[in-house]
Amino acid sequence: MKRTKKFIGLGVILLSVSLLAACGAQNSKTTSTSNDEKTVATSNTSKETITFDTPVVTDDAIESMRTYADYIDLYKKIFDDYFTKAEESFKGTAMENNESFTKLKESTQKLFDAQKKIYDLLGSTELKEDDKSKLSQQLKDFRDNLQKQLKTLTSQLQ
């Protein structure tokens, strides 16, 4: 029991650190209920639409997680979705080959890898209801904060 709590506590700390790293550039909070979209011209002159309000990981998917392995898989999907959308949004801008963004991605990946090692030890262990509630809320906040940050960054590039 104590070991599980230590793992959860360490995981929460690592998640918080990665969230802070990812959201470090965001200084203000804004709320928007519109479906913001940005059209980005790609190198072959076709256009691609990036929708920011449609998360890859839905609330239902988050709430249906049952194990620590499910948690880490959802966390990875959110992480990958954010960086994929960011890279697509930055094509053709000064941010496309930005060293700071690359370093942020690398440091966040390292934090994820460290967290994955911890949660891999727990693997298919069922989440207790209290832990599930906390981890679910953390994933939702992580996903929502990354979406807000991406909207802010792309609106500043326009």
C-alpha positions as semicolon CSV with decimal commas, in nm:
position;residue;x (nm);y (nm);z (nm)
1;M;0,000;0,000;0,000
2;K;0,277;0,244;0,094
3;R;0,469;0,152;-0,219
4;T;0,166;0,220;-0,437
5;K;0,114;0,559;-0,273
6;K;0,481;0,644;-0,328
7;F;0,453;0,550;-0,695
8;I;0,137;0,755;-0,732
9;G;0,294;1,047;-0,549
10;L;0,603;1,036;-0,766
11;G;0,387;1,002;-1,075
12;V;0,182;1,305;-0,972
13;I;0,500;1,503;-0,918
14;L;0,639;1,404;-1,257
15;L;0,309;1,483;-1,426
16;S;0,304;1,822;-1,257
17;V;0,659;1,897;-1,365
18;S;0,585;1,799;-1,723
19;L;0,266;2,003;-1,720
20;L;0,456;2,304;-1,590
21;A;0,723;2,257;-1,856
22;A;0,464;2,233;-2,130
23;C;0,262;2,525;-2,002
24;G;0,552;2,747;-1,895
25;A;0,501;2,991;-2,179
26;Q;0,134;3,047;-2,102
27;N;0,086;3,361;-1,895
28;S;-0,285;3,420;-1,916
29;K;-0,598;3,212;-1,906
30;T;-0,862;3,249;-2,171
31;T;-1,184;3,063;-2,218
32;S;-1,330;2,992;-2,553
33;T;-1,616;2,772;-2,656
34;S;-1,573;2,819;-3,028
35;N;-1,424;2,556;-3,253
36;D;-1,103;2,733;-3,348
37;E;-0,935;2,603;-3,660
38;K;-0,621;2,705;-3,840
39;T;-0,547;2,626;-4,200
40;V;-0,180;2,564;-4,265
41;A;-0,018;2,559;-4,607
42;T;0,210;2,260;-4,646
43;S;0,510;2,231;-4,874
44;N;0,314;2,082;-5,163
45;T;0,070;2,378;-5,148
46;S;-0,222;2,166;-5,033
47;K;-0,403;2,287;-4,724
48;E;-0,449;2,098;-4,402
49;T;-0,697;2,193;-4,131
50;I;-0,594;2,152;-3,771
51;T;-0,882;2,144;-3,523
52;F;-0,780;2,232;-3,169
53;D;-1,107;2,165;-2,989
54;T;-1,129;1,800;-3,085
55;P;-0,907;1,611;-2,844
56;V;-0,765;1,273;-2,937
57;V;-0,834;1,157;-2,581
58;T;-1,193;1,226;-2,477
59;D;-1,331;1,257;-2,125
60;D;-1,506;0,922;-2,176
61;A;-1,177;0,755;-2,269
62;I;-1,009;0,902;-1,963
63;E;-1,291;0,800;-1,730
64;S;-1,290;0,445;-1,867
65;M;-0,927;0,376;-1,769
66;R;-0,898;0,087;-1,528
67;T;-0,525;0,025;-1,480
68;Y;-0,203;0,218;-1,443
69;A;-0,106;0,095;-1,790
70;D;-0,424;0,258;-1,925
71;Y;-0,324;0,582;-1,751
72;I;0,023;0,592;-1,904
73;D;-0,116;0,505;-2,249
74;L;-0,365;0,793;-2,232
75;Y;-0,095;1,029;-2,107
76;K;0,125;0,933;-2,404
77;K;-0,162;0,988;-2,652
78;I;-0,223;1,338;-2,512
79;F;0,149;1,416;-2,524
80;D;0,187;1,288;-2,882
81;D;-0,127;1,470;-3,001
82;Y;-0,006;1,801;-2,861
83;F;0,336;1,784;-3,023
84;T;0,196;1,657;-3,354
85;K;-0,052;1,945;-3,372
86;A;0,215;2,193;-3,264
87;E;0,456;2,078;-3,532
88;E;0,181;2,094;-3,796
89;S;0,082;2,443;-3,682
90;F;0,439;2,569;-3,689
91;K;0,512;2,460;-4,047
92;G;0,617;2,757;-4,254
93;T;0,670;2,981;-3,951
94;A;0,971;3,085;-3,745
95;M;0,871;2,821;-3,491
96;E;0,910;2,534;-3,738
97;N;1,274;2,466;-3,651
98;N;1,276;2,643;-3,316
99;E;1,542;2,508;-3,081
100;S;1,342;2,597;-2,768
101;F;1,043;2,396;-2,889
102;T;1,268;2,102;-2,973
103;K;1,426;2,115;-2,626
104;L;1,081;2,135;-2,465
105;K;0,972;1,828;-2,656
106;E;1,287;1,637;-2,560
107;S;1,264;1,730;-2,191
108;T;0,896;1,642;-2,180
109;Q;0,974;1,308;-2,345
110;K;1,237;1,238;-2,078
111;L;0,988;1,317;-1,803
112;F;0,735;1,088;-1,968
113;D;0,992;0,809;-1,996
114;A;1,073;0,840;-1,624
115;Q;0,704;0,833;-1,536
116;K;0,648;0,535;-1,766
117;K;0,917;0,337;-1,583
118;I;0,733;0,394;-1,256
119;Y;0,388;0,310;-1,387
120;D;0,514;0,009;-1,583
121;L;0,594;-0,148;-1,246
122;L;0,227;-0,120;-1,156
123;G;0,116;-0,217;-1,508
124;S;-0,214;-0,401;-1,500
125;T;-0,286;-0,319;-1,135
126;E;-0,644;-0,197;-1,105
127;L;-0,680;0,168;-1,008
128;K;-0,852;0,236;-0,678
129;E;-1,148;0,469;-0,714
130;D;-0,978;0,758;-0,532
131;D;-0,661;0,724;-0,739
132;K;-0,862;0,688;-1,058
133;S;-1,051;1,009;-0,982
134;K;-0,729;1,203;-0,918
135;L;-0,547;1,065;-1,222
136;S;-0,852;1,123;-1,444
137;Q;-0,869;1,487;-1,342
138;Q;-0,495;1,529;-1,395
139;L;-0,518;1,387;-1,746
140;K;-0,811;1,613;-1,832
141;D;-0,629;1,919;-1,697
142;F;-0,309;1,820;-1,877
143;R;-0,494;1,776;-2,208
144;D;-0,695;2,098;-2,171
145;N;-0,394;2,308;-2,071
146;L;-0,192;2,181;-2,366
147;Q;-0,480;2,264;-2,602
148;K;-0,507;2,616;-2,458
149;Q;-0,133;2,667;-2,488
150;L;-0,134;2,550;-2,849
151;K;-0,420;2,787;-2,935
152;T;-0,232;3,075;-2,774
153;L;0,092;2,997;-2,956
154;T;-0,070;2,960;-3,296
155;S;-0,279;3,275;-3,256
156;Q;0,042;3,468;-3,178
157;L;0,199;3,339;-3,499
158;Q;-0,083;3,470;-3,717
